[in-house]
Amino acid sequence: MTLTTKQKQYLKGLAHHLSPVVMLGGNGLTEGVLAEIDNALDHHELIKVKIAGADREMKQLIIDAIVRETKATAVQTIGHILVLYRQSEEKKISLPKATKSV
């Protein structure tokens, strides 16, 4: 799913008060962590994930793997916090409409 700038801004505002629901530790990205992220996205649609102890390149590889495996959209990355969005069937979050520029 591709989000417009307006939609990303809206989701950033919603995510501001959220706490990370999944934290990656020393074991890195495991099947269990991916399953937990997937479950959290199903339940909440918009989540924060804390990626601790990784250098910049490793962190980007982890983010790319999470996005690829969960089919979510990375909304924002600030420091070690990743904000993810994936629309569920119930559509709990109503995004602003995408507008076409002329």
N, C-alpha and C positions, 0 to 999 in steps of 0.2 A: 504494500500500500504506500503510495506517495502522498505526503502531506504538504499542503501549501504553507507558506510562511505564516499566514494568519492562523491556520489550524495548529501549527507548532507553538506559536505564541500562546494560544488558548490553553493547550495542554501543559505548557511550562507553568502557567499560572495555577492550574489545578494541581500540579505536582509539587509546587513550592512547599506546602505544609506536610507532605508525605514523608514518612521515615522509610529507610531501606527495609524491604521485606525479605531480601535474600542477600547474604554476605558471603563472598568468595574468600576463603582462607588460604592456608598454606598448601592445601591439596589442589588448588586451582579449579579449573572447570571440569567437573566430573559428570557422569550420567545422572547421579542423584541431584546435583545442583541444577542441571538443565531441566530435569523433571519438576523440581520445585519452582523454577522460574516459569515453566510452562503452566503449571497448576495455578500459580499466582496471577498470571496473565488471564487465564480463563475466568478466574474469580473476580479480579479487580479491573482489568483492561489497562490500567495505567499504574506502573510500579517503578520503584527505585531499586537498583542493585548496587551494592558496594563492592568494588573490586580492590582489595587491599594488597599491598606489598608487591605490586608489579611495576616494572619500568614502563615507560611510555610506549615502546614498540610492542611489548608483551601485552599490555593493557588493550591496545588497539586490536591485536589478534584475538584476544578473548572477546572483545565487544563484537567483532565481525562474526565470530563463531556463534555467539549467543543470538545475534540477529538472524543469521542463516538457519540455525537449528530450530528456533522458536517461531520463525516467520513473523517476527515483530518488527516494529519500526523504532529506530533509535531517535528519540525526540531531542535529547540533550545529554552532553557529558560535561560535568563540572568536577575537576579534580578526580577523585576516585569514585564518583557517583554517576551512574548511568540511569537515565530515565527511558523506559520502554513503554510502547503503546501497541496493543493489538486488539482490534475490535472483536467483541464476542457476538454470539448469535442474539443475545438479549439487548445489545447496543446500549449499555449503561451510560455511556458518555455521548452526548449529542454534540458533534463537531459543527463548527460554522461551515456554511456551504462554501465550496470552492468556486471562486469567481474567475472568469476568463478575462484576461486583459486583451485589449484590442490592439 
